[in-house]
Amino acid sequence: MATLKSLRLRINSVKSTRKITQAMKMVAAAKLRRAQTQAEAARPYAERMERMLASLGASVAGSPDAPKLLVGTGADKVHLLVVVTAERGLCGGFNTNVGRFTRTTVRALEAEGKTVKIITVGRKGAVYLKREFGSRFVGEYSFANKKRIGFEDASEVTSRISEMLEAGEFDVCTLIYNRFKNVISQTPVGQQLIPAPMPEATGDSGMLYEFEPTEEEILARILPQNLAIQLYRALLENQAGFYGSQMTAMDNATRNAGEMINKLTLNYNRTRQANITKELIEIISGAEAV
């Protein structure tokens, strides 16, 4: 049976842990509002840009002069996966879910005879995936030392992707990240970046575009920018999802700590009562013996 001293130490330890988890929950909740606003504000522009380029890709498909960033290399042998995760843990299954989604994707592609390469954005993704797919890694990016992720950070990663495409190092590029739905729901998704996915039968299909000054000049600027926009949007979604998941995880941890404190306190009181009863019995037995 645990001693009173050990029970008191455990109760104090759990109370300290509860204070920490409660503080982390409040910090995550405070940061979530801003992160959610940024993620939701970035969606319409990024989605419209994606649809426009997909429609444009359908209109120039088959053209020998079509940019690789738009239509790809024409092959489907080497796949580049850009995996976005958080820099820190203590957020439930947020990072693990992306890792599992990536692992399933890699295995499915390799089962089809494809070659897979991986770039991770976020320290936790690199730690999780390197154990099994370390030989597929071609790049790692971490922004743990930055207070706020900016568009220039996304541009840094997409510059590397563009260089790899020009060097013929991959044929298809897919972005994997957690899409933020609400505080308790973040869903791993795979978004194909290169080539631009062909549009469904909507009003945008086959749309004609007029270019000014020239098609080449505009595409040379807008295609790399679109890559950065899509990745930046994923980073914002990932950040909002992280704070939402962390807030939920810390809320659960705080409640679990409270339940543990109640159980330990009950055990402490029972042990203390048992000790008092034992001492009384010893005193009474001694008095009767005298």
Secondary structure by P-SEA (a helix, b strand, c coil): cccaaaaaaaaaaaaaaaaaaaaaaaaaaaaaaaaaaaaaaacaaaaaaaaaaaaaaaaacccccccccccccccccbbbbbbbbbccccccaaaaaaaaaaaaaaaaaaaabbbbbbbbccaaaaaaacccccccccccccccccccccaaaaaaaaaaaaaaaaaccccbbbbbbbbbccccbbbbbbbbcccccccccccccbbbbbbcccaaaaaacaaaaaaaaaaaaaaaaaaaaaaaaaaaaaaaaaaaaaaaaaaaaaaaaaaaaaaaaaaaaaaaaaaaac
